[in-house]
């Protein structure tokens, strides 16, 4: 039963999995140690980023529509 565990632990995949597991554990403990000021700052940054995304969506939609219309116009112009 433990032979399979030893094979996985000795393989490259097992070692990578162990490193990823340790990194996740370290990240969780570091996240728990954040102060209230840092949490508030991150919340404000997230709010600003979401507001910026709301402003960018109409521009992205307009550019996409413009490229589509340009492609349709080009196809029509080539047929003439």
N, C-alpha and C positions, 0 to 999 in steps of 0.2 A: 504494500500500500504506500509506504513512504518512498519507494524507489522512484515513482512518478514525480513526487514532490522534489526529490533530490535532482532528478534530471531537468526539471523545469527551472529550479533555482540555479543550476549550473549552466544553463544555456544563456545565450545573449538576450533572448526575449525575457527570460526571468529576471535577469539583472536590470534590464531597462524598466521592467514593471516595478521592481523594488525601488529604483531611483524615482520613478514617477510617483509612487506611493509616498515616499518620504517627502517629495516636494509638495504634494497635496497636503500632507499633514502639517508641514511647516507653514504653508500659506494659510491654513485654517487657524493655526495658533497665532500667527502674526495678525490676522484679521481681527481676532478677538482682543488683541492688545491695543487697538486704535482708540484714541481719545475721542471725546465728544466733539471737540473743535474740528478734528479731521473729518469725522462723519458728517458734520454740518457743511463743511467746505465741499466734500464730495457730492452731497445732495444738491448744493447750489450749482456746481459744475454740471451735474446731470440735468438739472432744470434748464440751464442755459443751452446745453447741447440739444435738448429736445425742442426748445424754441427755435434754434437755428435750423434744425431739420424741418420744422414746419414752414420756415421761410424758404427753404431751398426746393421743396417739392414742386411748387408751381413753375419754377425755372426749369427743373428737370423735365417736367411734362411738356413745357413749351418747346424746349430743345429737341425732345424726341419727336414731337409732332412736326417740327420744322424739317428734321432730317427725313422723316417719312415722306412729307410733301415734296421735298427736293428730289428724292429718289423716284417718286411717281412722275414728277415733271420731267426728269431726265429720261425716263423710259418713253414717255409720250413724245418728247422732242426728238428722240432717236428714230422714231417710226416715221417721221415726216420726211 
